[in-house]
Amino acid sequence: MNYISNIYSEKISKLKGKKELLQDRLDRLTNQINRFNIDVKSLEKAQAFIQLVAKETQEQIRFAIEDVVNLALDSVFPDEYIFNVNFEIKRGKTEAALNFTKGGIEIDPMEASGG
């Protein structure tokens, strides 16, 4: 009986050791997940800030481009065309859509260029 008791005691000790190792690993992974969650929140805040700055920058660029082009258009075609720049996000990137307006009708310069 003592022999069987020793075998079970050894198995129990080994299992306790495995349990402790697994618990340590679980604790480390839980801490790592918590750190990652904090990092994700920080990155989301940084991304929101960058998007805000990008939007403000795009608006300033849009105004500057439209102002110069509209002045040039007005000197060649008085009160006929209005140039517009619209920033759009496509395929994960910001693109500038350029068009003219004449008499309330929007004209795509690439389609209206005649080749």
MOTASUL-V599104 format. One record per backbone hydrogen bond with DSSP energy under -1.0 kcal/mol. CO is the residue of the C=O (numbers start at 1). NH is the residue of the N-H. If there is no record, write none. Layout:
BEGIN
co = <CO,CO>
nh = <NH,NH>
END
This chain:
BEGIN
co = <1,2,3,4,5,6,7,8,9,10,11,12,13,14,15,16,17,18,19,20,21,22,23,24,25,26,27,28,29,30,31,32,33,34,35,36,37,38,39,40,41,42,43,44,45,46,47,48,49,50,51,52,53,54,55,56,57,58,59,60,61,62,63,64,65,66,67,68,69,70,71,72,73,77,82,84,86,88,90,93,95,97,99,100,101,102,105,107,108>
nh = <5,6,7,8,9,10,11,12,13,14,15,16,17,18,19,20,21,22,23,24,25,26,27,28,29,30,31,32,33,34,35,36,37,38,39,40,41,42,43,44,45,46,47,48,49,50,51,52,53,54,55,56,57,58,59,60,61,62,63,64,65,66,67,68,69,70,71,72,73,74,75,76,77,80,101,99,97,95,93,90,88,86,84,107,82,105,102,100,112>
END
